[in-house]
Structure formats: structure tokens, C-alpha cells
Amino acid sequence: MKLLTGNQIGSLLAWYRIKTLFDKGVLNKQNAARAVIIKTFVTTDLQKAIAEHYGLRCVETLTGFKYIGAKLGKYERAIPEQLRQNYVDLAEEETRRLRLAHSSFYVFGGEESYGYSGADFVRDKDGNGAVIMFCEVAAYAKSRGQTVDQLLDEIFATFGYFAEKNGSLVFEGAEGANKIARLVESYATNPFSEVLGSKVTSIRNFETDDDPGCRRRRDSQREDVDL
């Protein structure tokens, strides 16, 4: 038995969905920039590498599927109002056509804690849809004589090896809440200049997002912001 992490499963799903949409002709070089995957900041950058390889945009949000859902609502509103009448009742093929033509076509989204979705009509983590998507990935791997982890190794060989390690600290009660607040404040006012012997080259404050070192990253996402 080998346990795949939430990051690894999400990367498999993102890669397979993008690849399949290209194979079926739904996506191509001309419209790929209109397609997007969404991940949270704490989710592996392997998904970003996969998206950028195929010409898709990778949009990052704060942790939590509500932020991914908010992006999907924004993409719907970007479609001209006269074309998105009764949007929720339209077939997936029609909403996909509208998003590719006028907004952003959401291909996949997820976070490292085993939360995924593959369509904008479910604007939260979708466990049922994720199981079906993963079964299809497993069937695809089997059709090639591979196990799922062997398919993952093939993805690593193509896009680079990414490894993540998660951990958490628990501070309970009012005293814990105060300690958390003090820690957050200390990180903002006295940021690290070095970590494990490596110099810190830039810092991003997700609350204020006003650090000059973040400007390049924000510029890379400006197309999404404008939509």
C-alpha cells in the first residue's frame, strides 16, 4: 500500500483533465489561455507547472474552497449578461463554450487537504465528483499497464519532482488565540531574513499583499484580475 498525498492526487487529476481536454479538441493552443486551474497558496506548485506547460493559467487563492467558489462566480459574471440568462440551467457544453469565448473556463481546482472539483456548477469541494475523476485516472493508468503511482512518477519525470511536508501546531482556548495573534504580528513586523541557512529573497504578506517583491507575481495574474 502506498498513500498518495492530497497534493499528488490533485496533480494527477489536473494533469489528466488538461490532457484529456486537449486530446478531445476542447482545448487547443488558440484557446488554452482562456482555461484555468485554481489552487490555494499552500497547494503544490506541480499543478502550476502542469498548467503552464499546456498554456493554461494557474490562479492561486487563499486557503479554503470558498475562495475558489468566489472565483467561479466572478468568471460567470464576466460573461455578457444577455448570454448568461438562466446560466444554472444551461448544459455543461454551453457554459463551457461561453466561458471559453467570454471569460475563463474552469478545468480543475483543489487544495492539498484532499479537496477537489472539476466543474463550476459545484462551487465547493466535490467529493462525489472527485471519486469519479480519480477512478477514471486509475482506469487510464491500468489501460497503459501502470499503477497510479507509476503514472505519477511519469508526471514527475515530465514536469519535475515536487515534495511537500505538512505540519500543524495547536494552541487552544483564549490563551492560544492570543498567542496566535502575537505570532502573526511578529512575523509581519520582524520577518525572517534566513531559513535553515538560506537567505530569504522576498516576503509576501497575504493580509496586506503590499510587498514590492510580490509585484511580479501579481502582474502574472493580472489577466485573471481584469476578467
C-alpha positions as CSV (number, residue, x, y, z in Angstrom):
1,M,0.0,0.0,0.0
2,K,1.2,3.5,-0.8
3,L,-0.6,6.6,0.4
4,L,-0.9,9.4,-2.1
5,T,-1.0,12.8,-0.6
6,G,-3.7,15.4,-1.4
7,N,-1.1,17.3,-3.5
8,Q,-0.3,14.2,-5.5
9,I,-3.9,13.2,-6.2
10,G,-4.7,16.8,-7.2
11,S,-1.8,16.9,-9.6
12,L,-2.9,13.6,-11.2
13,L,-6.4,14.9,-11.7
14,A,-5.2,18.3,-13.0
15,W,-2.8,16.7,-15.5
16,Y,-5.4,14.1,-16.7
17,R,-8.2,16.6,-17.1
18,I,-6.0,19.0,-19.1
19,K,-4.5,16.3,-21.2
20,T,-7.9,14.8,-22.0
21,L,-9.5,18.2,-22.9
22,F,-6.6,18.7,-25.4
23,D,-7.0,15.1,-26.7
24,K,-10.7,15.7,-27.3
25,G,-10.1,19.0,-29.0
26,V,-12.0,21.1,-26.4
27,L,-8.8,22.9,-25.6
28,N,-6.1,23.9,-28.1
29,K,-3.2,26.4,-28.4
30,Q,-5.6,29.1,-29.5
31,N,-8.0,29.0,-26.5
32,A,-5.7,27.5,-23.8
33,A,-5.1,30.9,-22.2
34,R,-8.8,31.1,-21.5
35,A,-8.7,27.9,-19.5
36,V,-7.7,28.0,-15.8
37,I,-6.9,25.7,-12.9
38,I,-7.3,27.2,-9.4
39,K,-5.3,26.1,-6.4
40,T,-4.7,27.5,-2.9
41,F,-1.3,29.1,-2.0
42,V,-0.4,26.0,0.2
43,T,-1.1,23.6,-2.7
44,T,1.8,22.1,-4.6
45,D,3.4,24.1,-7.4
46,L,3.5,21.0,-9.5
47,Q,-0.1,21.9,-10.6
48,K,1.2,25.3,-11.7
49,A,4.0,23.7,-13.7
50,I,1.4,21.4,-15.4
51,A,-0.9,24.2,-16.3
52,E,1.8,26.5,-17.6
53,H,3.2,23.6,-19.7
54,Y,-0.1,23.4,-21.6
55,G,-0.6,27.1,-21.8
56,L,-3.3,27.3,-19.1
57,R,-3.4,29.9,-16.4
58,C,-2.9,28.9,-12.8
59,V,-4.7,31.1,-10.3
60,E,-3.9,31.0,-6.6
61,T,-6.2,31.8,-3.8
62,L,-6.2,31.9,0.0
63,T,-6.8,28.6,1.7
64,G,-10.4,27.4,1.6
65,F,-12.8,26.4,-1.2
66,K,-14.9,29.5,-0.6
67,Y,-12.2,31.5,-2.3
68,I,-12.2,29.1,-5.3
69,G,-16.0,29.4,-5.4
70,A,-15.7,33.1,-5.4
71,K,-13.5,33.0,-8.5
72,L,-16.1,30.8,-10.3
73,G,-18.8,33.3,-9.5
74,K,-16.6,36.1,-10.9
75,Y,-16.0,34.1,-14.1
76,E,-19.7,33.6,-14.6
77,R,-20.4,37.4,-14.1
78,A,-17.7,38.1,-16.8
79,I,-20.0,36.5,-19.4
80,P,-22.2,39.2,-21.1
81,E,-25.4,39.4,-19.1
82,Q,-27.6,38.8,-22.2
83,L,-25.7,35.5,-22.8
84,R,-25.9,34.1,-19.3
85,Q,-29.6,34.2,-18.8
86,N,-30.7,31.1,-16.8
87,Y,-27.0,30.1,-16.6
88,V,-27.6,27.4,-14.0
89,D,-30.0,25.6,-16.3
90,L,-27.6,25.6,-19.3
91,A,-25.9,22.4,-20.3
92,E,-22.2,22.0,-19.4
93,E,-21.2,22.2,-23.1
94,E,-23.0,25.5,-23.5
95,T,-21.5,27.1,-20.3
96,R,-18.1,25.8,-21.4
97,R,-18.5,27.5,-24.8
98,L,-19.5,30.8,-23.1
99,R,-16.6,30.7,-20.7
100,L,-14.0,29.9,-23.4
101,A,-15.4,32.7,-25.6
102,H,-16.0,35.4,-23.0
103,S,-14.5,34.5,-19.6
104,S,-12.4,31.8,-18.1
105,F,-13.1,28.1,-18.5
106,Y,-12.5,26.3,-15.1
107,V,-10.8,23.0,-15.7
108,F,-9.9,21.9,-12.2
109,G,-9.4,23.2,-8.7
110,G,-8.2,21.9,-5.4
111,E,-6.3,22.2,-2.2
112,E,-3.7,20.0,-0.6
113,S,-6.1,18.7,2.1
114,Y,-7.9,16.2,-0.3
115,G,-10.4,18.7,-1.7
116,Y,-11.1,18.9,-5.4
117,S,-13.7,19.9,-8.0
118,G,-13.8,19.7,-11.8
119,A,-16.8,21.8,-12.8
120,D,-18.1,25.3,-12.0
121,F,-21.6,24.1,-11.2
122,V,-20.3,22.8,-7.8
123,R,-18.7,25.7,-6.2
124,D,-17.3,23.9,-3.2
125,K,-15.2,20.8,-2.8
126,D,-16.9,17.9,-4.6
127,G,-16.2,14.5,-3.0
128,N,-18.5,12.6,-5.3
129,G,-17.1,14.2,-8.5
130,A,-13.5,13.7,-7.2
131,V,-14.0,10.0,-6.7
132,I,-15.3,9.6,-10.3
133,M,-12.5,11.7,-11.7
134,F,-9.9,9.6,-9.8
135,C,-11.4,6.3,-10.9
136,E,-11.0,7.5,-14.5
137,V,-7.4,8.3,-13.8
138,A,-6.8,4.9,-12.3
139,A,-8.6,3.2,-15.3
140,Y,-6.4,5.2,-17.7
141,A,-3.2,4.1,-15.8
142,K,-4.4,0.5,-15.9
143,S,-5.1,0.7,-19.7
144,R,-1.4,1.5,-20.0
145,G,-0.3,-1.3,-17.7
146,Q,0.6,1.2,-15.0
147,T,-0.3,1.7,-11.3
148,V,-1.4,5.1,-10.3
149,D,1.9,5.8,-8.5
150,Q,3.8,4.8,-11.7
151,L,1.7,7.3,-13.6
152,L,2.6,9.9,-11.0
153,D,6.3,9.0,-11.5
154,E,5.8,9.7,-15.2
155,I,4.4,13.1,-14.4
156,F,7.3,13.9,-12.1
157,A,9.7,12.8,-14.9
158,T,8.0,15.3,-17.3
159,F,7.4,18.3,-15.0
160,G,10.0,17.9,-12.2
161,Y,9.8,16.3,-8.8
162,F,7.8,18.2,-6.1
163,A,7.7,17.1,-2.5
164,E,5.7,18.7,0.3
165,K,5.5,18.1,4.0
166,N,2.6,19.3,6.1
167,G,2.5,20.0,9.8
168,S,0.3,21.9,12.3
169,L,0.5,23.5,15.7
170,V,-2.5,23.6,18.1
171,F,-3.0,26.5,20.5
172,E,-6.2,26.0,22.5
173,G,-8.5,28.5,24.2
174,A,-8.3,32.2,24.6
175,E,-4.6,32.0,25.6
176,G,-3.9,30.1,22.4
177,A,-5.8,32.6,20.3
178,N,-3.7,35.4,21.9
179,K,-0.5,33.5,21.2
180,I,-1.5,33.0,17.5
181,A,-2.2,36.7,17.2
182,R,1.2,37.6,18.7
183,L,2.9,35.2,16.4
184,V,1.2,36.6,13.3
185,E,2.1,40.1,14.3
186,S,5.7,39.1,15.0
187,Y,6.1,37.5,11.5
188,A,4.7,40.7,9.9
189,T,6.9,43.2,11.9
190,N,10.0,41.1,12.2
191,P,10.1,38.7,9.2
192,F,12.8,36.0,8.8
193,S,15.9,37.0,6.9
194,E,17.2,33.5,6.8
195,V,15.7,30.0,7.0
196,L,17.9,26.9,7.6
197,G,20.9,28.7,6.3
198,S,19.3,30.1,3.1
199,K,18.7,33.8,2.7
200,V,15.1,34.9,2.3
201,T,14.8,36.8,-1.0
202,S,11.2,38.0,-0.8
203,I,8.3,38.0,1.5
204,R,4.6,38.1,0.8
205,N,2.0,39.2,3.4
206,F,-1.2,37.6,2.4
207,E,-3.2,40.1,4.6
208,T,-1.8,43.3,3.1
209,D,-0.3,42.0,-0.2
210,D,1.7,45.2,-0.4
211,D,5.3,43.9,-0.6
212,P,7.2,45.1,-3.6
213,G,8.7,41.7,-4.0
214,C,5.2,40.4,-4.9
215,R,4.7,42.7,-7.8
216,R,6.0,40.3,-10.4
217,R,3.7,37.6,-9.2
218,R,0.7,39.9,-9.1
219,D,1.5,41.1,-12.7
220,S,1.5,37.4,-13.8
221,Q,-2.1,37.1,-12.6
222,R,-3.3,40.4,-13.9
223,E,-5.2,38.8,-16.8
224,D,-7.3,37.0,-14.3
225,V,-7.8,40.1,-12.2
226,D,-9.0,42.0,-15.2
227,L,-11.6,39.3,-16.1
